[in-house]
Amino acid sequence: MAAFVALALLSWNTMESIPIPVHSAEFGIDFKIDFRMITVAILGLLAVRTALSFWRTTVEQRREADSKEK
């Protein structure tokens, strides 16, 4: 998890805040997203996926250990 936090901090500090237009003003709404936010969001999703995988593996190992004891 510390690696994901470090990557997020490094990407936040080194990347420019370039707005990416998602919806143009021709349709009445001008909606833009920062490129840094997209990067941090993707890193956050990967961190959550890694944590869930770790917890799942831990639970499966505990169940196997409990079933072997019986």
C-alpha positions, 0 to 999 in steps of 0.5 A, a space after each residue: 500500500 505504501 508503494 501505491 501512496 508513493 506513486 500517487 504522490 509522485 504522480 500528483 507532484 510531477 504531472 501538470 494539471 491538464 484539463 481533458 474535455 469530456 463534454 464540449 460546450 456545444 451541447 450546453 455543458 463544458 465538463 473537464 477532468 484533470 489528468 492528474 485526478 485520472 491517474 490517482 483514481 486508477 492508482 486508487 482502484 489498483 490499490 483497492 484491488 490489491 488489498 481485496 486480493 490480499 484479504 481474500 488470500 488470507 481468508 482462504 489460508 485460514 479456512 484451509 488451516 482450520 479444515 486441516 486441524 479438524 
